[in-house]
C-alpha cells in the first residue's frame, strides 16, 4: 500500500514538472490520482476484501 502511494505521489510530481507538454501532464495526473485512490482502498479492511474478491 505504501509503495503504491509513493508511486502515485511520484507520478503527480513528474506531471507537475511538465510545463510545455499538457497532454503528458494530464495523463500523469490521472495515473497518479488513480494510484493514490487504489492505495487508500487497499488500506481499508473493506477495500482489501473487495480487492481479494476481484482476483479470485
N, C-alpha and C positions, 0 to 999 in steps of 0.2 A: 504494500500500500504506500509506504513512504517513498519507495523508488518510483512508483508511478506519479506521485505528487511532485517529486523533484523533476521528473521528466516533463511534466506539464508546465512547471514554472520555467524550465529552460526553454521550452518551445515559445512561451509567451515573451521571455526576454529576447530571444532571437527575432521574434516578429516585431517587437518594438524598435529594434535597431535597423529595420529595413526602411529606409527613407524614400528611395526612388523606385521601389517595386511594390506597388499597392496590392497586386494580386497575391504575391508571395506573403505579404504581411497578413492579409485576410485569411489565407489558408492556415498559416501557422497559429494565428489567434484562435481559430475554430478548433484546431487539433489540440492546442494547449488547454482550452476550456473543457474539451471532452475528456482529456486525461485527468484533469482535476475533478470533474464530476464523477468519473469512474473511481477515482481514489476515495472520494467521500462515500460512495455507495459501498465499496469494499470495506470501509472502516466500520460500518454499522452491522450488527448481527443480522438484521433483516435483509440487508443488501447482500451479505455473504451467502445467506440461504438462497436468495434469488439467483445469484451467480452460479452456485453449485448445481441448482436445478437446470440452468441453461445448458451446462456442459455434460449432462448425463445422457 
